[in-house]
Amino acid sequence: MNQPPQSADRVIREAECRQLTGICRTTRYMMEKEGKFPARRRLGGRAVGWLLSEVSAWQQSRSKAE
């Protein structure tokens, strides 16, 4: 059977990113501009998202730094 390969990564949208990080949109965008948060990906039109793997890696790096 031809099935597409299972991707370990997925795109998360604004609400899920806020829930996972606990950081509001404005603060995340400022951190992104400063290189302190993973860059969002344009999904088309006005839609953006973040790769879950990048957000998870960012969270792990923050917990190690503290």
PDB file of N, CA, C, O and CB in Angstrom:
ATOM      1  N   MET A   1       0.834  -1.185   0.000  1.00  0.00           N
ATOM      2  CA  MET A   1       0.000   0.000   0.000  1.00  0.00           C
ATOM      3  C   MET A   1       0.874   1.241   0.000  1.00  0.00           C
ATOM      4  O   MET A   1       1.877   1.311   0.709  1.00  0.00           O
ATOM      5  CB  MET A   1      -0.946   0.002   1.207  1.00  0.00           C
ATOM      6  N   ASN A   2       0.489   2.198  -0.786  1.00  0.00           N
ATOM      7  CA  ASN A   2       1.216   3.461  -0.836  1.00  0.00           C
ATOM      8  C   ASN A   2       0.574   4.467   0.097  1.00  0.00           C
ATOM      9  O   ASN A   2      -0.481   5.028  -0.200  1.00  0.00           O
ATOM     10  CB  ASN A   2       1.260   4.011  -2.267  1.00  0.00           C
ATOM     11  N   GLN A   3       1.221   4.687   1.220  1.00  0.00           N
ATOM     12  CA  GLN A   3       0.753   5.687   2.166  1.00  0.00           C
ATOM     13  C   GLN A   3       1.821   6.749   2.287  1.00  0.00           C
ATOM     14  O   GLN A   3       3.013   6.445   2.233  1.00  0.00           O
ATOM     15  CB  GLN A   3       0.425   5.059   3.549  1.00  0.00           C
ATOM     16  N   PRO A   4       1.403   8.005   2.452  1.00  0.00           N
ATOM     17  CA  PRO A   4       2.411   9.047   2.632  1.00  0.00           C
ATOM     18  C   PRO A   4       3.192   8.801   3.913  1.00  0.00           C
ATOM     19  O   PRO A   4       2.630   8.314   4.895  1.00  0.00           O
ATOM     20  CB  PRO A   4       1.759  10.443   2.660  1.00  0.00           C
ATOM     21  N   PRO A   5       4.484   9.132   3.916  1.00  0.00           N
ATOM     22  CA  PRO A   5       5.272   8.922   5.135  1.00  0.00           C
ATOM     23  C   PRO A   5       4.738   9.755   6.288  1.00  0.00           C
ATOM     24  O   PRO A   5       4.299  10.891   6.106  1.00  0.00           O
ATOM     25  CB  PRO A   5       6.741   9.260   4.886  1.00  0.00           C
ATOM     26  N   GLN A   6       4.784   9.174   7.466  1.00  0.00           N
ATOM     27  CA  GLN A   6       4.326   9.882   8.654  1.00  0.00           C
ATOM     28  C   GLN A   6       5.345  10.953   9.022  1.00  0.00           C
ATOM     29  O   GLN A   6       6.525  10.660   9.213  1.00  0.00           O
ATOM     30  CB  GLN A   6       4.104   8.902   9.837  1.00  0.00           C
ATOM     31  N   SER A   7       4.889  12.167   9.116  1.00  0.00           N
ATOM     32  CA  SER A   7       5.776  13.268   9.474  1.00  0.00           C
ATOM     33  C   SER A   7       5.783  13.423  10.984  1.00  0.00           C
ATOM     34  O   SER A   7       4.732  13.456  11.624  1.00  0.00           O
ATOM     35  CB  SER A   7       5.340  14.587   8.786  1.00  0.00           C
ATOM     36  N   ALA A   8       6.974  13.518  11.542  1.00  0.00           N
ATOM     37  CA  ALA A   8       7.098  13.712  12.979  1.00  0.00           C
ATOM     38  C   ALA A   8       6.835  15.165  13.344  1.00  0.00           C
ATOM     39  O   ALA A   8       6.717  15.502  14.522  1.00  0.00           O
ATOM     40  CB  ALA A   8       8.485  13.282  13.463  1.00  0.00           C
ATOM     41  N   ASP A   9       6.745  16.022  12.338  1.00  0.00           N
ATOM     42  CA  ASP A   9       6.568  17.443  12.580  1.00  0.00           C
ATOM     43  C   ASP A   9       5.223  17.893  12.021  1.00  0.00           C
ATOM     44  O   ASP A   9       4.716  17.334  11.048  1.00  0.00           O
ATOM     45  CB  ASP A   9       7.721  18.254  11.952  1.00  0.00           C
ATOM     46  N   ARG A  10       4.669  18.898  12.646  1.00  0.00           N
ATOM     47  CA  ARG A  10       3.429  19.476  12.134  1.00  0.00           C
ATOM     48  C   ARG A  10       3.429  20.959  12.429  1.00  0.00           C
ATOM     49  O   ARG A  10       4.194  21.453  13.257  1.00  0.00           O
ATOM     50  CB  ARG A  10       2.182  18.789  12.756  1.00  0.00           C
ATOM     51  N   VAL A  11       2.556  21.653  11.733  1.00  0.00           N
ATOM     52  CA  VAL A  11       2.443  23.099  11.905  1.00  0.00           C
ATOM     53  C   VAL A  11       1.372  23.381  12.947  1.00  0.00           C
ATOM     54  O   VAL A  11       0.276  22.823  12.893  1.00  0.00           O
ATOM     55  CB  VAL A  11       2.107  23.806  10.556  1.00  0.00           C
ATOM     56  N   ILE A  12       1.699  24.249  13.892  1.00  0.00           N
ATOM     57  CA  ILE A  12       0.709  24.659  14.884  1.00  0.00           C
ATOM     58  C   ILE A  12       0.322  26.103  14.607  1.00  0.00           C
ATOM     59  O   ILE A  12       1.129  26.893  14.118  1.00  0.00           O
ATOM     60  CB  ILE A  12       1.258  24.496  16.337  1.00  0.00           C
ATOM     61  N   ARG A  13      -0.913  26.434  14.923  1.00  0.00           N
ATOM     62  CA  ARG A  13      -1.416  27.771  14.664  1.00  0.00           C
ATOM     63  C   ARG A  13      -1.356  28.612  15.933  1.00  0.00           C
ATOM     64  O   ARG A  13      -0.892  28.146  16.973  1.00  0.00           O
ATOM     65  CB  ARG A  13      -2.849  27.712  14.123  1.00  0.00           C
ATOM     66  N   GLU A  14      -1.818  29.828  15.844  1.00  0.00           N
ATOM     67  CA  GLU A  14      -1.709  30.824  16.922  1.00  0.00           C
ATOM     68  C   GLU A  14      -2.220  30.306  18.270  1.00  0.00           C
ATOM     69  O   GLU A  14      -1.505  30.373  19.270  1.00  0.00           O
ATOM     70  CB  GLU A  14      -2.478  32.077  16.542  1.00  0.00           C
ATOM     71  N   ALA A  15      -3.437  29.796  18.299  1.00  0.00           N
ATOM     72  CA  ALA A  15      -4.039  29.387  19.577  1.00  0.00           C
ATOM     73  C   ALA A  15      -3.231  28.283  20.254  1.00  0.00           C
ATOM     74  O   ALA A  15      -3.010  28.325  21.464  1.00  0.00           O
ATOM     75  CB  ALA A  15      -5.479  28.912  19.355  1.00  0.00           C
ATOM     76  N   GLU A  16      -2.794  27.303  19.480  1.00  0.00           N
ATOM     77  CA  GLU A  16      -2.025  26.203  20.064  1.00  0.00           C
ATOM     78  C   GLU A  16      -0.644  26.676  20.506  1.00  0.00           C
ATOM     79  O   GLU A  16      -0.133  26.235  21.535  1.00  0.00           O
ATOM     80  CB  GLU A  16      -1.891  25.050  19.061  1.00  0.00           C
ATOM     81  N   CYS A  17      -0.044  27.567  19.734  1.00  0.00           N
ATOM     82  CA  CYS A  17       1.268  28.107  20.107  1.00  0.00           C
ATOM     83  C   CYS A  17       1.159  28.883  21.419  1.00  0.00           C
ATOM     84  O   CYS A  17       2.022  28.761  22.288  1.00  0.00           O
ATOM     85  CB  CYS A  17       1.830  29.021  18.982  1.00  0.00           C
ATOM     86  N   ARG A  18       0.110  29.671  21.560  1.00  0.00           N
ATOM     87  CA  ARG A  18      -0.110  30.433  22.794  1.00  0.00           C
ATOM     88  C   ARG A  18      -0.323  29.481  23.965  1.00  0.00           C
ATOM     89  O   ARG A  18       0.194  29.706  25.059  1.00  0.00           O
ATOM     90  CB  ARG A  18      -1.324  31.384  22.645  1.00  0.00           C
ATOM     91  N   GLN A  19      -1.088  28.414  23.731  1.00  0.00           N
ATOM     92  CA  GLN A  19      -1.363  27.448  24.796  1.00  0.00           C
ATOM     93  C   GLN A  19      -0.084  26.724  25.228  1.00  0.00           C
ATOM     94  O   GLN A  19       0.142  26.519  26.420  1.00  0.00           O
ATOM     95  CB  GLN A  19      -2.417  26.427  24.331  1.00  0.00           C
ATOM     96  N   LEU A  20       0.742  26.344  24.269  1.00  0.00           N
ATOM     97  CA  LEU A  20       1.976  25.615  24.587  1.00  0.00           C
ATOM     98  C   LEU A  20       3.013  26.481  25.286  1.00  0.00           C
ATOM     99  O   LEU A  20       3.697  26.023  26.201  1.00  0.00           O
ATOM    100  CB  LEU A  20       2.574  25.044  23.326  1.00  0.00           C
ATOM    101  N   THR A  21       3.129  27.737  24.854  1.00  0.00           N
ATOM    102  CA  THR A  21       4.197  28.593  25.373  1.00  0.00           C
ATOM    103  C   THR A  21       3.760  29.470  26.534  1.00  0.00           C
ATOM    104  O   THR A  21       4.578  29.831  27.381  1.00  0.00           O
ATOM    105  CB  THR A  21       4.727  29.461  24.277  1.00  0.00           C
ATOM    106  N   GLY A  22       2.484  29.813  26.583  1.00  0.00           N
ATOM    107  CA  GLY A  22       2.004  30.733  27.605  1.00  0.00           C
ATOM    108  C   GLY A  22       2.405  32.168  27.323  1.00  0.00           C
ATOM    109  O   GLY A  22       2.323  33.025  28.204  1.00  0.00           O
ATOM    110  N   ILE A  23       2.842  32.435  26.093  1.00  0.00           N
ATOM    111  CA  ILE A  23       3.293  33.776  25.710  1.00  0.00           C
ATOM    112  C   ILE A  23       2.307  34.355  24.705  1.00  0.00           C
ATOM    113  O   ILE A  23       1.929  33.692  23.740  1.00  0.00           O
ATOM    114  CB  ILE A  23       4.737  33.741  25.114  1.00  0.00           C
ATOM    115  N   CYS A  24       1.894  35.601  24.939  1.00  0.00           N
ATOM    116  CA  CYS A  24       0.914  36.223  24.048  1.00  0.00           C
ATOM    117  C   CYS A  24       1.534  36.518  22.682  1.00  0.00           C
ATOM    118  O   CYS A  24       2.755  36.545  22.531  1.00  0.00           O
ATOM    119  CB  CYS A  24       0.365  37.520  24.675  1.00  0.00           C
ATOM    120  N   ARG A  25       0.682  36.733  21.709  1.00  0.00           N
ATOM    121  CA  ARG A  25       1.090  36.948  20.326  1.00  0.00           C
ATOM    122  C   ARG A  25       2.087  38.091  20.166  1.00  0.00           C
ATOM    123  O   ARG A  25       3.113  37.926  19.506  1.00  0.00           O
ATOM    124  CB  ARG A  25      -0.119  37.217  19.481  1.00  0.00           C
ATOM    125  N   THR A  26       1.802  39.237  20.755  1.00  0.00           N
ATOM    126  CA  THR A  26       2.665  40.407  20.595  1.00  0.00           C
ATOM    127  C   THR A  26       4.066  40.142  21.137  1.00  0.00           C
ATOM    128  O   THR A  26       5.059  40.488  20.498  1.00  0.00           O
ATOM    129  CB  THR A  26       2.054  41.619  21.300  1.00  0.00           C
ATOM    130  N   THR A  27       4.141  39.534  22.301  1.00  0.00           N
ATOM    131  CA  THR A  27       5.442  39.226  22.899  1.00  0.00           C
ATOM    132  C   THR A  27       6.204  38.227  22.040  1.00  0.00           C
ATOM    133  O   THR A  27       7.408  38.377  21.832  1.00  0.00           O
ATOM    134  CB  THR A  27       5.266  38.675  24.323  1.00  0.00           C
ATOM    135  N   ARG A  28       5.507  37.202  21.538  1.00  0.00           N
ATOM    136  CA  ARG A  28       6.173  36.215  20.675  1.00  0.00           C
ATOM    137  C   ARG A  28       6.708  36.869  19.416  1.00  0.00           C
ATOM    138  O   ARG A  28       7.821  36.561  18.989  1.00  0.00           O
ATOM    139  CB  ARG A  28       5.208  35.082  20.304  1.00  0.00           C
ATOM    140  N   TYR A  29       5.934  37.773  18.808  1.00  0.00           N
ATOM    141  CA  TYR A  29       6.387  38.435  17.582  1.00  0.00           C
ATOM    142  C   TYR A  29       7.608  39.306  17.860  1.00  0.00           C
ATOM    143  O   TYR A  29       8.526  39.364  17.041  1.00  0.00           O
ATOM    144  CB  TYR A  29       5.254  39.286  16.977  1.00  0.00           C
ATOM    145  N   MET A  30       7.627  39.981  19.005  1.00  0.00           N
ATOM    146  CA  MET A  30       8.802  40.785  19.362  1.00  0.00           C
ATOM    147  C   MET A  30      10.015  39.877  19.586  1.00  0.00           C
ATOM    148  O   MET A  30      11.120  40.191  19.143  1.00  0.00           O
ATOM    149  CB  MET A  30       8.519  41.633  20.635  1.00  0.00           C
ATOM    150  N   MET A  31       9.804  38.757  20.270  1.00  0.00           N
ATOM    151  CA  MET A  31      10.894  37.810  20.500  1.00  0.00           C
ATOM    152  C   MET A  31      11.394  37.230  19.179  1.00  0.00           C
ATOM    153  O   MET A  31      12.592  37.009  19.002  1.00  0.00           O
ATOM    154  CB  MET A  31      10.436  36.679  21.439  1.00  0.00           C
ATOM    155  N   GLU A  32      10.473  36.987  18.260  1.00  0.00           N
ATOM    156  CA  GLU A  32      10.833  36.456  16.945  1.00  0.00           C
ATOM    157  C   GLU A  32      11.730  37.446  16.196  1.00  0.00           C
ATOM    158  O   GLU A  32      12.727  37.049  15.592  1.00  0.00           O
ATOM    159  CB  GLU A  32       9.562  36.151  16.117  1.00  0.00           C
ATOM    160  N   LYS A  33      11.380  38.718  16.237  1.00  0.00           N
ATOM    161  CA  LYS A  33      12.191  39.744  15.574  1.00  0.00           C
ATOM    162  C   LYS A  33      13.591  39.818  16.165  1.00  0.00           C
ATOM    163  O   LYS A  33      14.553  40.104  15.452  1.00  0.00           O
ATOM    164  CB  LYS A  33      11.512  41.107  15.679  1.00  0.00           C
ATOM    165  N   GLU A  34      13.711  39.562  17.467  1.00  0.00           N
ATOM    166  CA  GLU A  34      15.003  39.600  18.154  1.00  0.00           C
ATOM    167  C   GLU A  34      15.770  38.283  18.021  1.00  0.00           C
ATOM    168  O   GLU A  34      16.893  38.163  18.509  1.00  0.00           O
ATOM    169  CB  GLU A  34      14.798  39.926  19.625  1.00  0.00           C
ATOM    170  N   GLY A  35      15.159  37.296  17.358  1.00  0.00           N
ATOM    171  CA  GLY A  35      15.807  35.994  17.198  1.00  0.00           C
ATOM    172  C   GLY A  35      15.713  35.119  18.431  1.00  0.00           C
ATOM    173  O   GLY A  35      16.484  34.172  18.584  1.00  0.00           O
ATOM    174  N   LYS A  36      14.767  35.431  19.319  1.00  0.00           N
ATOM    175  CA  LYS A  36      14.637  34.690  20.578  1.00  0.00           C
ATOM    176  C   LYS A  36      13.485  33.690  20.560  1.00  0.00           C
ATOM    177  O   LYS A  36      13.227  33.022  21.561  1.00  0.00           O
ATOM    178  CB  LYS A  36      14.445  35.656  21.725  1.00  0.00           C
ATOM    179  N   PHE A  37      12.789  33.583  19.421  1.00  0.00           N
ATOM    180  CA  PHE A  37      11.684  32.644  19.273  1.00  0.00           C
ATOM    181  C   PHE A  37      11.695  32.156  17.830  1.00  0.00           C
ATOM    182  O   PHE A  37      12.053  32.918  16.933  1.00  0.00           O
ATOM    183  CB  PHE A  37      10.304  33.305  19.648  1.00  0.00           C
ATOM    184  N   PRO A  38      11.310  30.902  17.583  1.00  0.00           N
ATOM    185  CA  PRO A  38      11.317  30.377  16.212  1.00  0.00           C
ATOM    186  C   PRO A  38      10.469  31.230  15.260  1.00  0.00           C
ATOM    187  O   PRO A  38       9.433  31.772  15.645  1.00  0.00           O
ATOM    188  CB  PRO A  38      10.807  28.937  16.203  1.00  0.00           C
ATOM    189  N   ALA A  39      10.924  31.331  14.034  1.00  0.00           N
ATOM    190  CA  ALA A  39      10.223  32.124  13.022  1.00  0.00           C
ATOM    191  C   ALA A  39       8.932  31.440  12.595  1.00  0.00           C
ATOM    192  O   ALA A  39       8.872  30.218  12.461  1.00  0.00           O
ATOM    193  CB  ALA A  39      11.122  32.358  11.803  1.00  0.00           C
ATOM    194  N   ARG A  40       7.919  32.239  12.386  1.00  0.00           N
ATOM    195  CA  ARG A  40       6.656  31.694  11.893  1.00  0.00           C
ATOM    196  C   ARG A  40       6.802  31.387  10.406  1.00  0.00           C
ATOM    197  O   ARG A  40       7.664  31.942   9.725  1.00  0.00           O
ATOM    198  CB  ARG A  40       5.475  32.687  12.145  1.00  0.00           C
ATOM    199  N   ARG A  41       5.952  30.503   9.922  1.00  0.00           N
ATOM    200  CA  ARG A  41       5.948  30.100   8.514  1.00  0.00           C
ATOM    201  C   ARG A  41       4.663  30.592   7.877  1.00  0.00           C
ATOM    202  O   ARG A  41       3.584  30.459   8.455  1.00  0.00           O
ATOM    203  CB  ARG A  41       6.086  28.551   8.362  1.00  0.00           C
ATOM    204  N   ARG A  42       4.776  31.156   6.699  1.00  0.00           N
ATOM    205  CA  ARG A  42       3.584  31.601   5.976  1.00  0.00           C
ATOM    206  C   ARG A  42       2.924  30.377   5.359  1.00  0.00           C
ATOM    207  O   ARG A  42       3.569  29.596   4.660  1.00  0.00           O
ATOM    208  CB  ARG A  42       3.940  32.665   4.877  1.00  0.00           C
ATOM    209  N   LEU A  43       1.641  30.221   5.624  1.00  0.00           N
ATOM    210  CA  LEU A  43       0.898  29.067   5.136  1.00  0.00           C
ATOM    211  C   LEU A  43       0.071  29.406   3.904  1.00  0.00           C
ATOM    212  O   LEU A  43      -0.444  28.514   3.230  1.00  0.00           O
ATOM    213  CB  LEU A  43      -0.002  28.526   6.227  1.00  0.00           C
ATOM    214  N   GLY A  44      -0.053  30.688   3.613  1.00  0.00           N
ATOM    215  CA  GLY A  44      -0.842  31.131   2.470  1.00  0.00           C
ATOM    216  C   GLY A  44      -1.766  32.240   2.908  1.00  0.00           C
ATOM    217  O   GLY A  44      -2.303  32.215   4.015  1.00  0.00           O
ATOM    218  N   GLY A  45      -1.947  33.203   2.047  1.00  0.00           N
ATOM    219  CA  GLY A  45      -2.795  34.331   2.412  1.00  0.00           C
ATOM    220  C   GLY A  45      -2.266  35.009   3.656  1.00  0.00           C
ATOM    221  O   GLY A  45      -1.109  35.428   3.711  1.00  0.00           O
ATOM    222  N   ARG A  46      -3.126  35.112   4.652  1.00  0.00           N
ATOM    223  CA  ARG A  46      -2.723  35.740   5.915  1.00  0.00           C
ATOM    224  C   ARG A  46      -2.421  34.729   7.004  1.00  0.00           C
ATOM    225  O   ARG A  46      -2.135  35.109   8.139  1.00  0.00           O
ATOM    226  CB  ARG A  46      -3.799  36.675   6.392  1.00  0.00           C
ATOM    227  N   ALA A  47      -2.481  33.449   6.676  1.00  0.00           N
ATOM    228  CA  ALA A  47      -2.291  32.394   7.672  1.00  0.00           C
ATOM    229  C   ALA A  47      -0.812  32.131   7.932  1.00  0.00           C
ATOM    230  O   ALA A  47      -0.006  32.054   7.004  1.00  0.00           O
ATOM    231  CB  ALA A  47      -2.976  31.108   7.217  1.00  0.00           C
ATOM    232  N   VAL A  48      -0.475  31.996   9.202  1.00  0.00           N
ATOM    233  CA  VAL A  48       0.889  31.647   9.599  1.00  0.00           C
ATOM    234  C   VAL A  48       0.835  30.538  10.641  1.00  0.00           C
ATOM    235  O   VAL A  48      -0.198  30.305  11.269  1.00  0.00           O
ATOM    236  CB  VAL A  48       1.648  32.889  10.154  1.00  0.00           C
ATOM    237  N   GLY A  49       1.955  29.865  10.812  1.00  0.00           N
ATOM    238  CA  GLY A  49       2.054  28.826  11.820  1.00  0.00           C
ATOM    239  C   GLY A  49       3.505  28.607  12.184  1.00  0.00           C
ATOM    240  O   GLY A  49       4.402  29.185  11.570  1.00  0.00           O
ATOM    241  N   TRP A  50       3.732  27.786  13.168  1.00  0.00           N
ATOM    242  CA  TRP A  50       5.073  27.460  13.641  1.00  0.00           C
ATOM    243  C   TRP A  50       5.237  25.954  13.574  1.00  0.00           C
ATOM    244  O   TRP A  50       4.269  25.211  13.734  1.00  0.00           O
ATOM    245  CB  TRP A  50       5.317  27.992  15.091  1.00  0.00           C
ATOM    246  N   LEU A  51       6.458  25.502  13.337  1.00  0.00           N
ATOM    247  CA  LEU A  51       6.724  24.071  13.375  1.00  0.00           C
ATOM    248  C   LEU A  51       6.773  23.632  14.834  1.00  0.00           C
ATOM    249  O   LEU A  51       7.492  24.213  15.647  1.00  0.00           O
ATOM    250  CB  LEU A  51       8.054  23.720  12.635  1.00  0.00           C
ATOM    251  N   LEU A  52       6.010  22.613  15.148  1.00  0.00           N
ATOM    252  CA  LEU A  52       5.948  22.119  16.522  1.00  0.00           C
ATOM    253  C   LEU A  52       7.332  21.717  17.017  1.00  0.00           C
ATOM    254  O   LEU A  52       7.667  21.954  18.177  1.00  0.00           O
ATOM    255  CB  LEU A  52       4.985  20.930  16.622  1.00  0.00           C
ATOM    256  N   SER A  53       8.134  21.114  16.155  1.00  0.00           N
ATOM    257  CA  SER A  53       9.480  20.687  16.569  1.00  0.00           C
ATOM    258  C   SER A  53      10.338  21.879  16.973  1.00  0.00           C
ATOM    259  O   SER A  53      11.111  21.787  17.927  1.00  0.00           O
ATOM    260  CB  SER A  53      10.168  19.909  15.436  1.00  0.00           C
ATOM    261  N   GLU A  54      10.214  22.999  16.259  1.00  0.00           N
ATOM    262  CA  GLU A  54      11.001  24.188  16.594  1.00  0.00           C
ATOM    263  C   GLU A  54      10.542  24.812  17.906  1.00  0.00           C
ATOM    264  O   GLU A  54      11.365  25.253  18.708  1.00  0.00           O
ATOM    265  CB  GLU A  54      10.909  25.218  15.469  1.00  0.00           C
ATOM    266  N   VAL A  55       9.234  24.850  18.123  1.00  0.00           N
ATOM    267  CA  VAL A  55       8.706  25.405  19.375  1.00  0.00           C
ATOM    268  C   VAL A  55       9.106  24.508  20.550  1.00  0.00           C
ATOM    269  O   VAL A  55       9.467  25.003  21.617  1.00  0.00           O
ATOM    270  CB  VAL A  55       7.155  25.553  19.303  1.00  0.00           C
ATOM    271  N   SER A  56       9.041  23.195  20.353  1.00  0.00           N
ATOM    272  CA  SER A  56       9.441  22.261  21.413  1.00  0.00           C
ATOM    273  C   SER A  56      10.923  22.404  21.738  1.00  0.00           C
ATOM    274  O   SER A  56      11.307  22.402  22.908  1.00  0.00           O
ATOM    275  CB  SER A  56       9.134  20.814  21.000  1.00  0.00           C
ATOM    276  N   ALA A  57      11.755  22.529  20.705  1.00  0.00           N
ATOM    277  CA  ALA A  57      13.196  22.714  20.924  1.00  0.00           C
ATOM    278  C   ALA A  57      13.453  24.024  21.661  1.00  0.00           C
ATOM    279  O   ALA A  57      14.319  24.085  22.533  1.00  0.00           O
ATOM    280  CB  ALA A  57      13.964  22.698  19.578  1.00  0.00           C
ATOM    281  N   TRP A  58      12.710  25.066  21.318  1.00  0.00           N
ATOM    282  CA  TRP A  58      12.850  26.361  22.000  1.00  0.00           C
ATOM    283  C   TRP A  58      12.495  26.207  23.479  1.00  0.00           C
ATOM    284  O   TRP A  58      13.197  26.725  24.347  1.00  0.00           O
ATOM    285  CB  TRP A  58      11.945  27.441  21.333  1.00  0.00           C
ATOM    286  N   GLN A  59      11.393  25.488  23.763  1.00  0.00           N
ATOM    287  CA  GLN A  59      10.988  25.282  25.152  1.00  0.00           C
ATOM    288  C   GLN A  59      12.060  24.515  25.925  1.00  0.00           C
ATOM    289  O   GLN A  59      12.359  24.857  27.070  1.00  0.00           O
ATOM    290  CB  GLN A  59       9.651  24.528  25.214  1.00  0.00           C
ATOM    291  N   GLN A  60      12.635  23.492  25.316  1.00  0.00           N
ATOM    292  CA  GLN A  60      13.672  22.708  25.986  1.00  0.00           C
ATOM    293  C   GLN A  60      14.914  23.547  26.244  1.00  0.00           C
ATOM    294  O   GLN A  60      15.537  23.426  27.299  1.00  0.00           O
ATOM    295  CB  GLN A  60      14.036  21.480  25.152  1.00  0.00           C
ATOM    296  N   SER A  61      15.279  24.396  25.292  1.00  0.00           N
ATOM    297  CA  SER A  61      16.461  25.238  25.487  1.00  0.00           C
ATOM    298  C   SER A  61      16.228  26.247  26.606  1.00  0.00           C
ATOM    299  O   SER A  61      17.161  26.594  27.330  1.00  0.00           O
ATOM    300  CB  SER A  61      16.825  25.969  24.184  1.00  0.00           C
ATOM    301  N   ARG A  62      14.996  26.719  26.753  1.00  0.00           N
ATOM    302  CA  ARG A  62      14.679  27.662  27.837  1.00  0.00           C
ATOM    303  C   ARG A  62      14.757  26.971  29.187  1.00  0.00           C
ATOM    304  O   ARG A  62      15.249  27.557  30.151  1.00  0.00           O
ATOM    305  CB  ARG A  62      13.278  28.274  27.637  1.00  0.00           C
ATOM    306  N   SER A  63      14.281  25.736  29.275  1.00  0.00           N
ATOM    307  CA  SER A  63      14.302  25.042  30.565  1.00  0.00           C
ATOM    308  C   SER A  63      15.733  24.695  30.978  1.00  0.00           C
ATOM    309  O   SER A  63      16.036  24.652  32.171  1.00  0.00           O
ATOM    310  CB  SER A  63      13.447  23.764  30.499  1.00  0.00           C
ATOM    311  N   LYS A  64      16.620  24.447  30.004  1.00  0.00           N
ATOM    312  CA  LYS A  64      18.022  24.164  30.321  1.00  0.00           C
ATOM    313  C   LYS A  64      18.743  25.422  30.786  1.00  0.00           C
ATOM    314  O   LYS A  64      19.650  25.351  31.616  1.00  0.00           O
ATOM    315  CB  LYS A  64      18.738  23.569  29.102  1.00  0.00           C
ATOM    316  N   ALA A  65      18.344  26.573  30.255  1.00  0.00           N
ATOM    317  CA  ALA A  65      19.004  27.834  30.599  1.00  0.00           C
ATOM    318  C   ALA A  65      18.629  28.305  31.998  1.00  0.00           C
ATOM    319  O   ALA A  65      19.377  29.058  32.621  1.00  0.00           O
ATOM    320  CB  ALA A  65      18.648  28.909  29.580  1.00  0.00           C
ATOM    321  N   GLU A  66      17.486  27.870  32.491  1.00  0.00           N
ATOM    322  CA  GLU A  66      17.016  28.348  33.805  1.00  0.00           C
ATOM    323  C   GLU A  66      17.606  27.577  34.940  1.00  0.00           C
ATOM    324  O   GLU A  66      17.307  27.861  36.100  1.00  0.00           O
ATOM    325  CB  GLU A  66      15.524  28.274  33.890  1.00  0.00           C
TER     326      GLU A  66
END
